[in-house]
Amino acid sequence: MSTVPKQVEAPAADAVLFRSSPLRTFLALFVVLTLTYVGAAIVVDAISAGPRDPWWSTLTQGAVIAVLVAGGYTACARAALTTWVRVSAGGLELAAQGSDPVLLAWDDIAAIAVHRTGLRTVIDVTPVDLDRVHPVAGEGPGWPTMRDTPAGAAFTADLTQVWPGPRALRRELDKRLAVHA
């Protein structure tokens, strides 16, 4: 299975790797959940006339809940599946949620879109022709998920947990697409 992109040789020496990070996911969820809990506790304390907990107690409760929820999510099967994108002069490689990676040369890509879908950031890579898609690894779970887009059938992947983040990926794609346009 292609969960470790270092096992797959980069198509060019200038490759830039973007991959999902369980630690980053845990930390982001931990911070958001702790702040949400503390914020909700402040609002409830302001509305209620009852006795108030000390600030450190509220913060500790929020942190414990955040560790449990963020840890559970990070360890769950969906979050544990690795997504990675590698961009180089040789093309774009994509492995989404534990799939086998595919390589598309820049000339074989009809369209690339990095966009928001609800709370997630996703990438859609539309090949010119599916016969020009190159599998990178051997027998495994298969290609990344595909979906219909206005440009045609596209490989899709969730970039929400990818590090460096989706903005850095957009900048790298813009730079590569400008060269190959």
N, C-alpha and C positions, 0 to 999 in steps of 0.2 A: 504494500500500500504506500502511497506517496505522501505520507504525513510529514516527512522531513525533506524539504526541498534541497538540502545539501547533498542528498543521495542522487539527485538528478543534476547532471552537469549543465552548467549555464551555457546557452548558445553563443555567448560572446563575453569577452573579458569585462565589458563595461556594464554588466548586469546590475540592476538595482532591485532588491528583494523587499516585498511588502508581505508580511505574514501576520496571521492572527496571534494574539498574545493573551494567554490565560491570566497572567499577572496583571496586565493592563485592564482586562475586563473586570477582574476582581476589584482592583483599586477604584476604578470608575464607579462600579456599582456600590462599593462600600461608602464612598464619599457622598454619592447621591442619596442613598438610603439613610445614612446618618443625618445629613442635613434635613431631609424630609421629616424624619422622626422628631428631631429637635424643633423644627419649625412648627410641626403640628402640636407638639407639647406646649409650646409657647402660646399658640392660639387657644388651645383648650384651657390652659391656666388663666389666660386673660378673660375668657368667657365665664368660667366657673368661679364660684365664690369659695370653694373648698381650700383646704391646706395645699400649699405648693411644695413639690419636691425640690431639693437643692439642685442647682444647675449640673453638678458633677454626677448626680444620680441619673438625671435625664440623659446626659451625654453617654454615660456608661450603658444604659438600657438601649439607646439607639445604636451604639457601637456593637453590642452583643447581637442584636437583631440583624444589623447589617452584615456582620461576619457570617452568621448562619445562612442568610438568604444569598449573599454574594458568593459564599463558598459553595453552597448547594448548586447555584446556577453554573458556576465555573466548572464544577465537577460533573454536571449532567452530560448526557450523551451528545446532545445537540451542540453545546458549547465546546465540547472536547474535540469535535471534528475540525481539523485544521483547514484553513483557507489561506492560499498564498497566490500572489501575482508577482511575476518577475518580468521586468521590462529591460530590454537591451537592444543593441543594434540588430540582433538576429530576429527580433520579434517580441511577441507578448506570450508568456506562459501563464496558464491559469489552472489552478486546482481548487475547487470549491467544496467546502464541507466534507473533506476526506475523499474526494473523487480522484481518479487518475488525472494527471496533468495533461493538458493539450498545449501545443505550440502553434501559433499563427504568425507567419511572416507578415511584416507590415503591409506588403502588397496584397495579402490574402484577407485583409480586414476591410469590410465595407463600412462599418460604423462602430464607434465606441461611445458609450454614454455612462457617465458616473452621475447618479442622481439620488434624490431622497425618495423613499417610499415609506411614509409614516415616520417612525422613529429610526428607521434603518437607512443606511447608505448602501446602494447596490451598484454594481457595474454590469452593463450589458455589452457583450462583444459579439457583433454580427459578422460572421465570415462571408466572404464573397461567394464561396461554394463549400459545402461540407466535405467534399472530396479533397479539398486543399488543407484540411485540418490535420495536423500531425500529432498522433498520440506520442507522449514522451516516455511513459513507463509501460511495462508489460501488462499481464492479466491482473485485473483488480476490479473495483466496484463500477468502473465505467467513467464516461465523460462527465464533466460538470453539467448541472441542470440546464436545460434549455427552455426558453419561453418565446412566444410570438411577440414581436415588436413591429412597429410600423416599417422598419427597415428589413424585416424578415426574421427567421429563426435566429436567436441569439443565446450564447452562453451567458448565464447569470450567476453572480456570486454576491453574498452579503459581505460588505467591507467594513461594517460597523466596528469590528474588533481588530481590524488590521492596523499594524504599526510599521513604519510611520503611517500616519493617518491618511484618510481619503483625499485631503487637500494636497498633500505631498504627492500622492499617486496622480492626481489630476495634473499637477505641474509637470511631472515627469512624462505623462502621456502627451501633454500639449507640446513639450519640447521635442519628443520623438516624432509626433505626427507632423510638426512643422518641417522637419528634415525630410520626411517621406511623402510630403504632399505634392 
